[in-house]
């Protein structure tokens, strides 16, 4: 392995600074009129357009893969029995009423301590800890979805300084299945009208579910990115969807993944097909699939994504798909041209 190859695993390569004014604080409207950076991996070009231009990159017989997970109001404010304030960010439901969560301040709370919410109508007992410093909470009552809808807050990332007026602003228009604590933000740019035009072009539109949890936003801290411990997230791909994707592949169509969650979902469910090809297998379980440079993509041909935070697994994934040099260059161009970054920001398509 050459010196350069070793460097590709060095976290410093995935760090960059960004001025606050480029971090989008609110959603763009209309959604499909945000800016688009188009990157061609083969000829190494970087072009600019608007999001609805993605239509020009699709052909009849291609398949567009969207993540239909739905963000829940996962942030809850409670109190310790002794009165101190506690913030809870629900991460995933492990069993009915049993949730893994980030608790702040967590250090002072011990096993069997209780957190009380909403004038004692609901409480959570701490019943365990994980090696990732999250807590396992047991809620009473077990089904508190209604309370969550009324009392919970939208779990916006910390770099977005204002609250959204409505959860729908941080939700894709095709969100179906409750369970995410972060939106699959590449999907925020789609409108009903754009999806209709995509289908009219003869592109199949299919949905899988990957609930964005801690893995989606926990930054990489290891100097060698390969040593990062990826959290697991729930993923489900139905047999029908797997069949549609495989049929498109077999007929020479391209698989277009919307967002890093869709890429990880598809790649983690790829199995060796006949000959040299891979196919997508139906999948319904947790995945901690982590993609770093050197990885050979088995299913995904084209990617629609946003601009990711420094040192994130998402940025590493995009550098793997696009090549580190080209992704760095495109981020540089995006900053120079004042593109909007992160969750509510502009988009890129990589072909």
N, C-alpha and C positions, 0 to 999 in steps of 0.2 A: 504493500500500500504506500503510495507516494505521500509526501508531506501535505500536498493539497487535499488528497482524499481524507486524510486524518482531520484536517481543518474543517471539513464539511460537517463534522460532528461537534464542532466547538460552538457552544452557546452564543458566543460573541457575534457570530455570523447572523444571528437571528434577532439581534437587538438593534434598535434604531430609535432616534429621538423624534418627537413630533410636536409641533406647536399646538397649544390648547385650541387655537381658533379653528384648526382643521378637524377637531373631534366633534362630529355631528351631535347636537343636543336634542334634536327633534326629528320626527319622520319627515321624509320629503313627500310633497304632494303635487300633482298626482304621482302615485308610486312608480309607475313605469316611465316617468319622464326624468328620473335622476340620470346622472352621467354614467357612462360605461367606458371602461378601458379594455380594449380588445387586444389580446396578446396571442401572437402566432408562434408556437414553439419551434416549428420547422424553419421558418425564415427569420425568426427572431425580431419580428416587428411589433411595435406598440402603437395602436391607433386609438382615436377617441370618438365616441358617439354618444347616443342616449340609450337607455336600457331597452326600450322597445325594439331597437335595432337587432336584438338577439335573434329575431325572426330570420334575418338574412343568413345566419350561420347554420340553420336547420334545413334538413331535407326530408322529403317524404320517406317514411320507413324508419326514421330515427325514433328514439324513445327518450322522453324527458322524465327524470326521476325526482320526485318531490318528497319531502319529509312532512307528514301530516300531523306531527306532534303538536300539542296545544300547551301553551304556557299557563301554569296555575298561579294563583296569588300566593306565592310560596313564602313571603316574608311576614312573620308574625311578631308583634311586640307583646311581651308578657312581663310578669314580675316574679321574683323569688318569693317564697313564703315569708321571708324576712323583709320583703319590700323593695329590694334593689331591682332595677330595670334589666330585662334580658331580651335580646333580639334572637329570633330563631329563623334560619333559612332552611326550609324543608328541601331535601335533596331527592330522596326516593322512598317510596313505600315498600317496605320489605315484606310485610304481612299486614292484614287488616289492622289499622290503628298503630302499627309499629313503623316508625320512620327513621331514616338516617338523616341527620341534620347538622348544620353548622350552628353552634351556639356561641353567642358573644355577650358578655365575657364568659368564656367557657371554663377558664382555669379554676374559678371559685366554686363551680358546681360539681358536686360529687354524685356518685352512683346513689340512687334512691331519692335524690333531691327532687323537689317538684317545682314546676313552673306553672304559674296560674295565669289564665287568659280571660279577658272579657268578663269581669266581675264574677269570677268563680264558676262561670258556666262551663268552662273547659279547662282541663289541666293536662300537663305532660310530666311523666316521671322518667328520670334518666335511668335507663336500665343497662347501658353499656357504652364502651368507647371503642373506636377503631384505630388502627395504626396510622390512619390519615388525619388523626386529631378531630374526627367528627364524632358525634354522639348518637346513640340509639335511644329514641324516645318512644314511650308508650302513652298514647293519647286516650283520654276518657272525655267524652264518649268516643267510641271507635270510629264512627262515621261523622266526621266534622266538616264535610264538604260545604254545607250551607254556611257554617261559621266562617270557613275559609273565604267563601265568596263575599261575605259581609265585612269581615274584619281583616282579612289578609291584604297585603300590598303587593303591587307588581314588583318582581325582583329585578329591577333594572341594574345594569352593571354600574360600578362605582364612578366610572368616568362620565356618566350621564347625570348631570347635576339637578335636573328638575324632574318632577314626577309626571307621568303621562296622565292625560285627562281620563283616558279610557283604556282598559286592557287591550282593546282591539287595535290600538296604535302599535302595540308591541306583539302583534299576532299576525301570522300569515292569513290570507283570505280563505285558505283551504285547511286551516287547523281543525283537527277532528278529535284527536285522542289526548285527553288530559294526562299530564305527567312531566312536562319540562319546567325547569327553573331558569331557562334562558331560551330566547327565540332562536330558531334556525334562520339567522338574519338574511341570508342570501335570498330566501323566499319572500321577504317583505316587499320586494319590488314588483311582484306579479299582481296584475289586476284580472278581473273576470274577462274583460275584453281581450287582453293579451293572450290569456289561456285559450280563449275561443279561436283566435287567429292562428295560434300554434296548432291546435287540433285541425283546423280547416286546411292547414298546409299538409296534413297527412302524418303529423307527428303523434305518436302514442304518448299520452300523459298518464303516468302511473304513480302510486303512492306507497311508501313504506313508512314505518314509524321507528324513530330513534329518539328516546326521551333525553334531551340535553341535561346533563347533570354536572357534577364537579369536573369531569374529564374535559368538558367543553371549555371551561374557563380557568382551570388551575394552571398557572404559568409553569414553565420548565425552569428549574433552578440548578440542575446539575451542570457542571462545566462541560461534561460529555453528554450530549442530548440523549444518547442511547440508554443512559442509566435512569431516565425518568420513569416513574411508576405511574402508569395510566390508570385512572379510576374506571370502573366498569359502568356501563349504561345499558338500559334495556332496549333491545332491538327486535323488530318483528317484520318479516317479509313473507307475504302470503304466497301460496303455490301459484295462484293466477298471475301475480306480479312477476314472480321469478320466470314463469313460462313466457310472458310477454317480452321480458328483457332478453331472454335467451333466443326467442324467435327473431327479434330485431337484429341481434348479433349475427345469427346464422344467415340472415338475409342481407348482410352487408350494411345494416343500419348502424348508426353511432349511438352510444349510450351517453346522455348528457346528464351529469349529476349536479343538482342544485344544492350547493353548500357542502361544507366539510363533513357534516353528519351523514349526508347521503353517500359521499365517497367512502367513508369508513364503513357504512352499513353494507354497501355493495361489495367492497373488497374483502370484508371479513366473512362474507357468505359465499365467496368464490371457491369452486372446487374444480378439479381437473375434469374436463369433458373429454370428448373423443379427440384423438390426435393431439395437436398442440394447443387446442383451445380450452378456455375455461368457461364454466357456466355458473349462474347464480343458483344457489340452493335455498329453498324455503328455510326460514330461520326464525326462532322465537325464543331468545334467551339473552342473557347479559353478554356484552362484548367489551373488551378492553383493548381493541385493536389499535395499535400505535404505528404509524407509518413514518419512517425516516429515510433520508437519502440512501440510494442503493436498491430501494424497493422497486419491483417491476409491477406496473399496474396490469391487472388481469381483466377488468371489466370496463372501467371508466375511460371514455375517449375524449370527453370535453367537460369543462367545469365552469359553472357560474358561481361566483363567490363575492364576498365583501373584502375590505381591507382589514387585516387582522392586527391584533395587539402584538407588541414586541414580545419575543421569547415564548410565544404561545405554540401549543401543539398544532394549531391550525396553520400558523405561518410556516412551520416546519413541513407540514403536509403539502402546502402549496409550493414550497421550494423543491420538494421531492417530485411533484408533478411537472413543474415548469422548468426546473433547473435554478440553482441558487443565484447565479449571475443575472439571469433574466428577471427573476422575481425581484431582486434588489433594485435592478434598473427600473422596473415598472413602478415600484414604490417611490423611487426617487422622482420619476416623471409625474406621478400622481401628486406628490407633495408640491413640486414646482408649479403644477397647473392648478393647485388649490382644490383638489378633489376632497370630498368629505369622507372622513375615516370612521371605522368601527361600526357598531350595531345599526345605527340609523344613517350610515354613510352611503356613498356611491358603490357601484358594483364593478366587477371585472369578469370578462369571459376569457377562458384560456382554451385555445383550440390546438 
